[in-house]
């Protein structure tokens, strides 16, 4: 659903659809998808633990952990270079943190800049691959990219929370 305002019946339907997808996807399949996406096995195992988080909603049990992980996987599959750019920025920050004496001061700055620059670069690559952008790089394009990235992420978050909150508020 591509809207920000969802009625309660729409939220119930969305939750039923998300739960059906979660029921049809085994935890092992999710783990395989995570490792095929390039996640280290340790991270995939941690996310696999999240798959087992359940929430009782009225007389139903909702696989909230699996729903969130499946939505994140869908987001990463839709924006693969964005995710890679963010991971690269985080890796640079971790490396900066290992520099003796000044690493502790550089790591937070490197984290913010690295993730932001990585996300923008990855998003631009995703847009170029889908022919939605020119090769030019001007400040307005960067600002637009930041807005698009935030919009895509928060749209995913809002859709997921609306679907779940409609049932949790009972």
Long-range contacts (C-beta under 8 A, 24 or more apart in sequence): 1-159, 1-162, 2-155, 4-155, 4-158, 6-159, 6-162, 6-163, 6-166, 8-166, 10-166, 11-162, 11-163, 11-165, 11-166, 11-167, 12-166, 12-167, 14-159, 14-162, 14-163, 14-166, 15-62, 15-163, 15-164, 15-166, 15-167, 18-67, 18-70, 18-71, 18-160, 18-163, 19-60, 19-62, 19-63, 19-67, 21-67, 21-70, 22-63, 22-66, 22-67, 22-70, 23-63, 25-66, 25-70, 27-51, 27-52, 27-66, 30-66, 30-69, 30-70, 30-73, 33-73, 34-73, 37-73, 37-76, 37-77, 38-84, 55-164, 55-168, 57-167, 57-168, 57-170, 58-167, 58-170, 60-167, 62-164, 62-167, 64-164, 67-160, 67-163, 67-164, 68-160, 71-156, 71-159, 71-160, 72-156, 74-156, 75-152, 75-153, 75-156, 78-152, 79-122, 79-123, 79-126, 79-152, 80-122, 80-126, 81-121, 81-122, 81-123, 81-125, 81-126, 81-129, 82-119, 82-122, 82-123, 82-126, 82-149, 83-122, 84-118, 84-122, 85-117, 85-118, 85-119, 85-120, 85-121, 85-122, 85-123, 85-125, 86-115, 86-118, 86-119, 86-122, 87-118, 88-114, 88-118, 88-122, 89-113, 89-114, 89-115, 89-116, 89-117, 89-118, 89-119, 90-114, 90-115, 90-118, 92-118, 116-146, 119-149, 120-145, 120-146, 120-149, 123-148, 123-149
